[in-house]
Each structure stands twice: as C-alpha cells, then as structure tokens.
Amino acid sequence: MKKGPTYKAKRAVLILFTAWLLAVMVAPLSLPPGTVGGLGGLPGTVDDASSFEGMNLFARAVYLIGDANCHQLPDRSLFINDNQMPFCARDVGIFIGLVLGMLTVLLWSPRFSWIVLAALVLPILIDGGVQYLGGHESNNVLRLITGALGGAGASYFLGHFAERYVGKDTSSIER
C-alpha cells in the first residue's frame, strides 16, 4: 500500500515529537546524579545559564531551551536521576501527549470531532487557568495528566489539519 503525503507528514511530525521527548528525558540521565536542581525563573528569559556551564553540550542545549521556554520551578518539576528535568511536569506531559496523540492519529485516523478536541484540551485549560488565577495549587501528577491530554489534543488537531490540507492543491486559495 502506497503511503500518501499526509501519512508521511504525520509520520515526520511523530518522529520529531518523539526525538524531542527522548531528548528531554535523556538530558537529566546524561548528567551525574544530583547535579541539577533549584532551577526556576520566568518563561521567555534565560535565568539559569550559569547553572548549565559544566554540562555536556547535549544536556546544556536541552536545559537552555527549557530555561528559555519554561518556569522550571522545582516544586512543579519532575526529577530523573536525582536531577531536575529541563521542563516542568505540565510541559513534560504535553510532550508525552504530543507523541501519543500523533501516534493515535497516524495509526487509527479517528474521525475529527470538536467534542473530542474539547475533552482533550479543557482539562489543561481548567487546571492551569484556575491555578494561574489562584483558585488552587495543582500537583505534579495532575499537571502531567492534564498536560498529556492537552498535548494529545494538539496532535489530534494537527493530524486532522494535515489530513485536510497536506497534499491538497492550494493554488486556488486566496492570499
């Protein structure tokens, strides 16, 4: 059976998401136990660059990307090899969900439903939103689960977007 451009695009995205998830998981394992902790700052800034100076190039790159894109608060982060992960629990959940969601879309091609998309995305919006507004303090298990659901929702949407637009003749679309 010949695989079309949509299948190939979704497979490429799955490979990319999987490679990124593995990089995030392996980075703390590539360092001596107990050498990374106490990270934290504001997303959109590099707050902890000096903490990464003694790291191998691979780990330093992943942790710098995490520092620039995540708050990295220790109490909202998971630890592997007694090292704080480069991203918080919710972000790690999102990365896991991106992989699992794209794998699901690639293998089973479920029919698109706005209700399914809402069911996948609403938990992260509620958990993160209520926490942001000060209504409650979430925990890392809930952050991981709602992140995974949100990531799966993003892949579910991306997979169906690809199904609709990849490989189609777009020359007649007005710009």
Residue pairs with C-beta under 8 A, 6 or more apart in sequence:
3 11
4 167
5 166
5 167
6 162
6 163
6 166
6 167
7 106
9 162
9 166
9 167
10 102
10 105
10 106
10 159
10 162
11 106
13 102
13 155
13 158
13 162
14 99
14 102
14 103
14 106
17 95
17 98
17 99
17 102
17 155
18 99
20 95
21 95
21 96
21 98
21 99
23 58
23 62
24 62
24 66
24 85
24 86
24 87
24 92
24 95
25 80
25 85
26 58
27 58
27 59
27 62
27 63
27 85
27 86
28 36
28 59
28 79
28 80
28 81
28 83
28 84
28 85
28 86
29 80
29 81
29 83
30 56
30 58
30 59
31 55
31 56
31 59
31 81
31 83
33 81
33 82
33 83
34 82
34 83
35 54
35 83
36 51
36 55
36 63
36 83
36 84
37 74
37 79
37 83
37 84
38 51
38 74
38 84
39 47
39 48
39 51
39 63
39 66
39 67
39 72
39 73
39 74
39 77
39 84
40 47
40 48
40 71
40 72
40 73
40 74
41 47
41 48
41 67
41 71
41 72
42 71
43 68
43 69
43 70
43 71
44 68
44 69
45 67
45 68
46 64
46 67
46 68
47 67
48 63
48 67
48 72
49 64
49 67
51 63
52 59
52 60
52 63
52 64
52 67
53 60
55 63
62 86
63 86
65 86
66 72
66 85
66 86
66 87
66 91
67 86
69 87
69 91
70 86
70 87
70 88
70 91
71 88
72 84
72 86
72 87
72 88
73 88
74 84
76 88
76 89
76 90
76 140
76 143
77 84
77 85
77 87
77 88
77 89
77 140
78 84
78 85
78 89
78 92
78 140
78 144
79 85
85 92
87 95
88 143
89 140
89 143
89 144
89 147
90 124
90 128
90 143
90 144
90 146
90 147
91 147
92 144
92 147
93 143
93 144
93 145
93 146
93 147
93 148
93 149
93 150
93 151
94 124
94 147
94 148
94 150
94 151
94 154
95 151
96 144
96 147
96 148
96 151
97 147
97 148
97 149
97 150
97 151
97 152
97 153
97 154
97 155
98 151
98 152
98 154
98 155
99 151
99 155
100 148
100 151
100 152
100 155
101 120
101 151
101 152
101 153
101 154
101 155
101 156
101 159
102 155
102 158
102 159
104 110
104 152
104 155
104 156
105 155
105 156
105 158
105 159
105 160
106 159
109 159
109 163
110 116
110 156
112 156
112 160
112 163
116 156
117 153
117 156
117 157
120 149
120 150
120 152
120 153
120 156
121 149
121 150
121 153
121 154
123 145
123 146
123 149
123 150
124 146
124 147
124 149
124 150
124 153
125 150
126 146
127 138
127 142
127 143
127 146
128 138
128 146
130 136
131 137
131 138
138 146
